[in-house]
Amino acid sequence: MHRAIWFMLLLTGFAACRQKVEPEAALVGNWRWLQSTGGLDGHSETPATAGYEQRLQIDDTYIARYRNDSLLVRERYRLIKGQSIYSSKEVLLLRYSDGRQQSFLLANDTLVLRDECYDCFVHVYVRD
């Protein structure tokens, strides 16, 4: 009986490990812009108020930013552990080739990118 319980716990542990999705893999995909908020006045902008659509195309090395289906920029990034201005704990950050950093939150099909600077913007995207 005791062995059967340990065996079941072991199987459950292996199943949980297989189902875990790494942040790197979860970031990969196409994302449609919903809203950006920030700046000194807490300004909020959406596709309706901005007059354009934006989307991100993320692979394991590059993030491509599009506005109304026109490529704005394709830039290299890497994930690093570091200090965020939004948390006292070390978090995963996107570090771009020019040195800029963004922290991020992933929840279901929503991606929140937070510029790592004061009075900057928080951008919300949904998986496309």
N, C-alpha and C positions, 0 to 999 in steps of 0.2 A: 504494500500500500504506500509506504513511504517513498519507494522508488518511483512509483507511478506519479505521485505529486510532483517530485523533482523533475521528472521527464516532461510533465505538462508545463511546468514553469519554464523549463528550458525551451520548449517549442514556442511558447508564448513570447519569450524574449527574442528569439530569432525572427518571429513574424513581425514584432514591433520594429526591429532594426531594419527589416526589408521595407517597411512602409514609410519610414522616416524620409522626408524629402529635404535635401540640403538646400540652404538659401541660394547657392549658386545655380542649381537646377531650377528652383522656383522662379528666379528672376528671368530666365530665358523665355522669350516669346514676344508677342506683339501686344502693346499696351496703348489704349486710347485715353487721351487726356479728358478729365472731368472738371478740374478746378485747380487754381493756384491762389494762395492767400499769403500775404506778408507785406513787407515794406514797413516804413515808419508809421503809416496810417492803417495797417491791417487790411489793405486793399484786397478785394477778391475778384477774380476773373474766371470766366467760364468760356467755352466755345461761343455761346450766344452773345456774351458781352464783348468778347474780343473780335468776333467776326471771322474766326478761322478755326479749323480743326488742327489738333496736333496728335502725333502718335510717336511711340518709341518702338524700336525693333532691337531687342537685346539678344546677343548670343554670348558665348562664354568669354569673349575677348573685347567686343565692341558694342557700343550703344549708338544707334543711328536715330537722329531726331528728324521728324518730318513735319512740315506745316502744309496743310492742304495737298498732300501727296508729293510735295517737292522736298527733296533732301536738304536739310539745313546744315547738318554736321554729322560726321561719323567719327567718333573718338574712342580711343582705347581706354579701357578701365581695368582695374583689378580690385579685388576685395581684400581689405586689410582689417585687422582688429585695431581699434584705437578709441580714444576718448571723444565722446560726443558732447556738444554743448547742451544737448537735450537730456542727458543722463549722467549719473555719477558712476555708472558701470561702464566697463569696456564693451564696445559693440562692434558689429561689422559695419564697415564704411565702404562706399564706392569711392575710389581715388582715381581721378582722371589724369591723363598724361600731362596736363598743365598744372597739376597740383591741387586743383579744387577737390573738395570732398562733399559727399552727401551721405547722410544716414538714411536708412530705409526701414519701412515696416511692411510686412506682407501678411494679409489676412484674406483667406479664400482667394477671390479673383481681384483683389484690390492691392495696388502698390502705392505706397506713400513715400515720396522722395523729399527729404528735408535738407535744404542747403545748410551747410555747416558754417554759418556766419550769422551775426546778429543783424536783425532787421532785414533778413533775406526771406526767401519764400519756401512754402511747403506746397508740393505739387501732388495731386491725387490722380491716379490712372486706374483704369479697369482693364482686365485682360480682354483682348479683342478676339 
